[in-house]
Amino acid sequence: MERDIDIHTGYNDIKQVEMFVETAEKMVGQATMSLDKEMLEGAKQAVENAYAQLSRARAQTTGVDEEFFKHCEQKLARAEHQLNEALR
């Protein structure tokens, strides 16, 4: 019985990107409401991690999910802008 471990569908990559983006958005929201320095740093790291995951997933796909990736980039850009405003 051969396992399909080596087959790469991209579904897991997309779900991971989605989870990273949602986590970053939530962390930014909480951090900007509290203005806690540690929370702001954690939110900044979460945004960076989400961008990194997005980049990894994009490199492994065939381009069929480009609209999804663009939407995620927009969400991250808004979260990053909100975070930068709070850090001022």
VMD Tcl script that builds the backbone (N, CA, C; Angstrom):
set m [mol new atoms 264]
animate dup $m
set s [atomselect $m all]
$s set {name element resname resid chain x y z} {
  {N N MET 1 A 0.850 -1.183 0.000}
  {CA C MET 1 A 0.000 0.000 0.000}
  {C C MET 1 A 0.894 1.245 0.000}
  {N N GLU 2 A 0.750 2.030 -1.021}
  {CA C GLU 2 A 1.561 3.237 -1.149}
  {C C GLU 2 A 0.804 4.428 -0.569}
  {N N ARG 3 A 1.514 5.225 0.158}
  {CA C ARG 3 A 0.879 6.400 0.766}
  {C C ARG 3 A 1.078 7.611 -0.130}
  {N N ASP 4 A 0.159 8.547 -0.066}
  {CA C ASP 4 A 0.207 9.745 -0.901}
  {C C ASP 4 A 0.841 10.914 -0.161}
  {N N ILE 5 A 1.827 10.631 0.628}
  {CA C ILE 5 A 2.462 11.667 1.440}
  {C C ILE 5 A 3.125 12.730 0.568}
  {N N ASP 6 A 3.667 12.304 -0.560}
  {CA C ASP 6 A 4.404 13.232 -1.405}
  {C C ASP 6 A 3.506 14.081 -2.303}
  {N N ILE 7 A 2.240 13.766 -2.373}
  {CA C ILE 7 A 1.326 14.557 -3.197}
  {C C ILE 7 A 1.040 15.869 -2.484}
  {N N HIS 8 A 1.210 16.944 -3.221}
  {CA C HIS 8 A 1.040 18.279 -2.641}
  {C C HIS 8 A -0.144 18.958 -3.316}
  {N N THR 9 A -1.241 19.101 -2.600}
  {CA C THR 9 A -2.435 19.693 -3.184}
  {C C THR 9 A -2.504 21.199 -2.977}
  {N N GLY 10 A -1.820 21.710 -1.994}
  {CA C GLY 10 A -1.890 23.132 -1.703}
  {C C GLY 10 A -2.986 23.480 -0.713}
  {N N TYR 11 A -3.911 22.559 -0.475}
  {CA C TYR 11 A -5.014 22.844 0.443}
  {C C TYR 11 A -4.500 23.184 1.830}
  {N N ASN 12 A -3.575 22.384 2.342}
  {CA C ASN 12 A -3.037 22.649 3.678}
  {C C ASN 12 A -2.317 23.989 3.731}
  {N N ASP 13 A -1.600 24.329 2.669}
  {CA C ASP 13 A -0.917 25.623 2.605}
  {C C ASP 13 A -1.923 26.763 2.706}
  {N N ILE 14 A -3.014 26.631 1.978}
  {CA C ILE 14 A -4.039 27.682 1.981}
  {C C ILE 14 A -4.688 27.791 3.353}
  {N N LYS 15 A -5.000 26.666 3.956}
  {CA C LYS 15 A -5.606 26.697 5.296}
  {C C LYS 15 A -4.642 27.312 6.306}
  {N N GLN 16 A -3.355 26.986 6.184}
  {CA C GLN 16 A -2.378 27.561 7.107}
  {C C GLN 16 A -2.278 29.067 6.920}
  {N N VAL 17 A -2.255 29.526 5.688}
  {CA C VAL 17 A -2.212 30.970 5.427}
  {C C VAL 17 A -3.431 31.628 6.054}
  {N N GLU 18 A -4.578 31.038 5.830}
  {CA C GLU 18 A -5.819 31.569 6.376}
  {C C GLU 18 A -5.749 31.670 7.905}
  {N N MET 19 A -5.238 30.645 8.543}
  {CA C MET 19 A -5.129 30.645 10.007}
  {C C MET 19 A -4.114 31.688 10.488}
  {N N PHE 20 A -2.986 31.795 9.803}
  {CA C PHE 20 A -1.972 32.776 10.184}
  {C C PHE 20 A -2.523 34.194 10.051}
  {N N VAL 21 A -3.251 34.458 8.966}
  {CA C VAL 21 A -3.816 35.794 8.742}
  {C C VAL 21 A -4.866 36.107 9.801}
  {N N GLU 22 A -5.748 35.164 10.083}
  {CA C GLU 22 A -6.776 35.385 11.106}
  {C C GLU 22 A -6.143 35.632 12.476}
  {N N THR 23 A -5.134 34.862 12.802}
  {CA C THR 23 A -4.444 35.043 14.083}
  {C C THR 23 A -3.805 36.422 14.154}
  {N N ALA 24 A -3.147 36.834 13.088}
  {CA C ALA 24 A -2.502 38.148 13.063}
  {C C ALA 24 A -3.535 39.252 13.234}
  {N N GLU 25 A -4.650 39.138 12.529}
  {CA C GLU 25 A -5.702 40.158 12.642}
  {C C GLU 25 A -6.220 40.256 14.078}
  {N N LYS 26 A -6.471 39.120 14.703}
  {CA C LYS 26 A -6.979 39.121 16.076}
  {C C LYS 26 A -5.955 39.699 17.042}
  {N N MET 27 A -4.700 39.317 16.867}
  {CA C MET 27 A -3.659 39.816 17.768}
  {C C MET 27 A -3.470 41.325 17.605}
  {N N VAL 28 A -3.520 41.799 16.370}
  {CA C VAL 28 A -3.397 43.240 16.130}
  {C C VAL 28 A -4.572 43.973 16.765}
  {N N GLY 29 A -5.764 43.437 16.602}
  {CA C GLY 29 A -6.947 44.068 17.201}
  {C C GLY 29 A -6.839 44.167 18.710}
  {N N GLN 30 A -6.443 43.087 19.351}
  {CA C GLN 30 A -6.316 43.084 20.809}
  {C C GLN 30 A -5.191 44.012 21.266}
  {N N ALA 31 A -4.082 43.969 20.546}
  {CA C ALA 31 A -2.920 44.776 20.935}
  {C C ALA 31 A -3.186 46.262 20.769}
  {N N THR 32 A -3.874 46.627 19.697}
  {CA C THR 32 A -4.124 48.053 19.478}
  {C C THR 32 A -5.188 48.595 20.429}
  {N N MET 33 A -6.040 47.725 20.914}
  {CA C MET 33 A -7.025 48.177 21.909}
  {C C MET 33 A -6.362 48.370 23.268}
  {N N SER 34 A -5.445 47.487 23.617}
  {CA C SER 34 A -4.823 47.563 24.940}
  {C C SER 34 A -3.601 48.472 24.954}
  {N N LEU 35 A -2.945 48.601 23.791}
  {CA C LEU 35 A -1.695 49.358 23.657}
  {C C LEU 35 A -0.596 48.847 24.586}
  {N N ASP 36 A -0.698 47.566 24.947}
  {CA C ASP 36 A 0.320 46.913 25.751}
  {C C ASP 36 A 1.537 46.649 24.860}
  {N N LYS 37 A 2.714 47.056 25.329}
  {CA C LYS 37 A 3.929 46.961 24.514}
  {C C LYS 37 A 4.235 45.520 24.104}
  {N N GLU 38 A 4.110 44.588 25.028}
  {CA C GLU 38 A 4.381 43.182 24.705}
  {C C GLU 38 A 3.369 42.635 23.699}
  {N N MET 39 A 2.118 43.005 23.865}
  {CA C MET 39 A 1.090 42.553 22.927}
  {C C MET 39 A 1.329 43.150 21.542}
  {N N LEU 40 A 1.761 44.398 21.504}
  {CA C LEU 40 A 2.057 45.033 20.218}
  {C C LEU 40 A 3.218 44.331 19.514}
  {N N GLU 41 A 4.233 43.965 20.281}
  {CA C GLU 41 A 5.370 43.237 19.700}
  {C C GLU 41 A 4.935 41.856 19.204}
  {N N GLY 42 A 4.106 41.188 19.991}
  {CA C GLY 42 A 3.585 39.879 19.577}
  {C C GLY 42 A 2.747 39.980 18.311}
  {N N ALA 43 A 1.959 41.038 18.227}
  {CA C ALA 43 A 1.134 41.256 17.036}
  {C C ALA 43 A 2.012 41.541 15.827}
  {N N LYS 44 A 3.059 42.314 16.032}
  {CA C LYS 44 A 4.002 42.610 14.944}
  {C C LYS 44 A 4.621 41.311 14.434}
  {N N GLN 45 A 5.012 40.436 15.350}
  {CA C GLN 45 A 5.594 39.144 14.976}
  {C C GLN 45 A 4.570 38.271 14.260}
  {N N ALA 46 A 3.325 38.318 14.704}
  {CA C ALA 46 A 2.271 37.528 14.066}
  {C C ALA 46 A 2.046 37.974 12.622}
  {N N VAL 47 A 2.098 39.283 12.383}
  {CA C VAL 47 A 1.952 39.801 11.020}
  {C C VAL 47 A 3.131 39.332 10.164}
  {N N GLU 48 A 4.344 39.422 10.712}
  {CA C GLU 48 A 5.524 38.958 9.976}
  {C C GLU 48 A 5.433 37.471 9.669}
  {N N ASN 49 A 4.982 36.687 10.634}
  {CA C ASN 49 A 4.832 35.245 10.431}
  {C C ASN 49 A 3.794 34.945 9.346}
  {N N ALA 50 A 2.713 35.706 9.350}
  {CA C ALA 50 A 1.661 35.506 8.350}
  {C C ALA 50 A 2.188 35.832 6.954}
  {N N TYR 51 A 2.937 36.925 6.831}
  {CA C TYR 51 A 3.539 37.253 5.535}
  {C C TYR 51 A 4.486 36.147 5.072}
  {N N ALA 52 A 5.268 35.605 6.000}
  {CA C ALA 52 A 6.213 34.530 5.656}
  {C C ALA 52 A 5.467 33.282 5.204}
  {N N GLN 53 A 4.404 32.929 5.901}
  {CA C GLN 53 A 3.607 31.755 5.523}
  {C C GLN 53 A 2.959 31.979 4.158}
  {N N LEU 54 A 2.471 33.180 3.926}
  {CA C LEU 54 A 1.876 33.518 2.641}
  {C C LEU 54 A 2.901 33.370 1.522}
  {N N SER 55 A 4.088 33.833 1.756}
  {CA C SER 55 A 5.156 33.741 0.763}
  {C C SER 55 A 5.509 32.281 0.464}
  {N N ARG 56 A 5.612 31.466 1.514}
  {CA C ARG 56 A 5.917 30.040 1.320}
  {C C ARG 56 A 4.819 29.350 0.512}
  {N N ALA 57 A 3.566 29.627 0.865}
  {CA C ALA 57 A 2.447 28.981 0.174}
  {C C ALA 57 A 2.389 29.422 -1.286}
  {N N ARG 58 A 2.610 30.686 -1.518}
  {CA C ARG 58 A 2.559 31.213 -2.888}
  {C C ARG 58 A 3.649 30.558 -3.748}
  {N N ALA 59 A 4.800 30.306 -3.166}
  {CA C ALA 59 A 5.903 29.704 -3.909}
  {C C ALA 59 A 5.603 28.253 -4.292}
  {N N GLN 60 A 4.701 27.615 -3.582}
  {CA C GLN 60 A 4.420 26.197 -3.821}
  {C C GLN 60 A 3.155 25.952 -4.635}
  {N N THR 61 A 2.454 27.003 -5.010}
  {CA C THR 61 A 1.208 26.803 -5.749}
  {C C THR 61 A 1.411 27.103 -7.229}
  {N N THR 62 A 0.394 26.811 -7.992}
  {CA C THR 62 A 0.471 26.973 -9.440}
  {C C THR 62 A -0.125 28.290 -9.918}
  {N N GLY 63 A -0.557 29.131 -9.003}
  {CA C GLY 63 A -1.136 30.406 -9.394}
  {C C GLY 63 A -2.648 30.414 -9.401}
  {N N VAL 64 A -3.265 29.266 -9.200}
  {CA C VAL 64 A -4.725 29.214 -9.228}
  {C C VAL 64 A -5.347 29.890 -8.014}
  {N N ASP 65 A -4.565 30.083 -6.990}
  {CA C ASP 65 A -5.084 30.686 -5.762}
  {C C ASP 65 A -4.644 32.137 -5.603}
  {N N GLU 66 A -4.279 32.773 -6.685}
  {CA C GLU 66 A -3.739 34.127 -6.615}
  {C C GLU 66 A -4.724 35.128 -6.008}
  {N N GLU 67 A -6.000 35.012 -6.327}
  {CA C GLU 67 A -7.000 35.924 -5.749}
  {C C GLU 67 A -7.060 35.780 -4.232}
  {N N PHE 68 A -7.009 34.541 -3.771}
  {CA C PHE 68 A -7.003 34.293 -2.323}
  {C C PHE 68 A -5.791 34.943 -1.682}
  {N N PHE 69 A -4.620 34.767 -2.296}
  {CA C PHE 69 A -3.391 35.341 -1.744}
  {C C PHE 69 A -3.444 36.869 -1.739}
  {N N LYS 70 A -3.994 37.449 -2.788}
  {CA C LYS 70 A -4.126 38.913 -2.846}
  {C C LYS 70 A -5.043 39.409 -1.728}
  {N N HIS 71 A -6.119 38.681 -1.498}
  {CA C HIS 71 A -7.054 39.047 -0.421}
  {C C HIS 71 A -6.357 38.977 0.942}
  {N N CYS 72 A -5.560 37.936 1.144}
  {CA C CYS 72 A -4.808 37.803 2.395}
  {C C CYS 72 A -3.798 38.934 2.550}
  {N N GLU 73 A -3.140 39.286 1.463}
  {CA C GLU 73 A -2.181 40.399 1.512}
  {C C GLU 73 A -2.873 41.697 1.902}
  {N N GLN 74 A -4.064 41.925 1.378}
  {CA C GLN 74 A -4.825 43.132 1.717}
  {C C GLN 74 A -5.181 43.143 3.201}
  {N N LYS 75 A -5.613 42.009 3.710}
  {CA C LYS 75 A -5.950 41.914 5.129}
  {C C LYS 75 A -4.719 42.197 5.992}
  {N N LEU 76 A -3.592 41.615 5.605}
  {CA C LEU 76 A -2.362 41.826 6.370}
  {C C LEU 76 A -1.897 43.274 6.284}
  {N N ALA 77 A -2.051 43.880 5.133}
  {CA C ALA 77 A -1.656 45.283 4.977}
  {C C ALA 77 A -2.501 46.178 5.882}
  {N N ARG 78 A -3.800 45.896 5.972}
  {CA C ARG 78 A -4.670 46.681 6.871}
  {C C ARG 78 A -4.265 46.477 8.327}
  {N N ALA 79 A -4.003 45.231 8.690}
  {CA C ALA 79 A -3.597 44.942 10.070}
  {C C ALA 79 A -2.265 45.607 10.384}
  {N N GLU 80 A -1.343 45.553 9.444}
  {CA C GLU 80 A -0.036 46.177 9.635}
  {C C GLU 80 A -0.170 47.694 9.773}
  {N N HIS 81 A -1.029 48.296 8.967}
  {CA C HIS 81 A -1.266 49.747 9.062}
  {C C HIS 81 A -1.856 50.099 10.425}
  {N N GLN 82 A -2.836 49.331 10.868}
  {CA C GLN 82 A -3.457 49.554 12.184}
  {C C GLN 82 A -2.404 49.445 13.286}
  {N N LEU 83 A -1.547 48.467 13.179}
  {CA C LEU 83 A -0.493 48.259 14.167}
  {C C LEU 83 A 0.501 49.420 14.151}
  {N N ASN 84 A 0.902 49.844 12.963}
  {CA C ASN 84 A 1.835 50.962 12.862}
  {C C ASN 84 A 1.254 52.253 13.444}
  {N N GLU 85 A -0.021 52.465 13.236}
  {CA C GLU 85 A -0.688 53.639 13.812}
  {C C GLU 85 A -0.655 53.582 15.342}
  {N N ALA 86 A -0.868 52.405 15.878}
  {CA C ALA 86 A -0.863 52.242 17.343}
  {C C ALA 86 A 0.536 52.421 17.918}
  {N N LEU 87 A 1.544 52.096 17.152}
  {CA C LEU 87 A 2.920 52.200 17.634}
  {C C LEU 87 A 3.443 53.636 17.607}
  {N N ARG 88 A 2.738 54.526 16.970}
  {CA C ARG 88 A 3.186 55.929 16.902}
  {C C ARG 88 A 3.024 56.656 18.207}
}
mol reanalyze $m
mol bondsrecalc $m
mol representation Tube
mol addrep $m
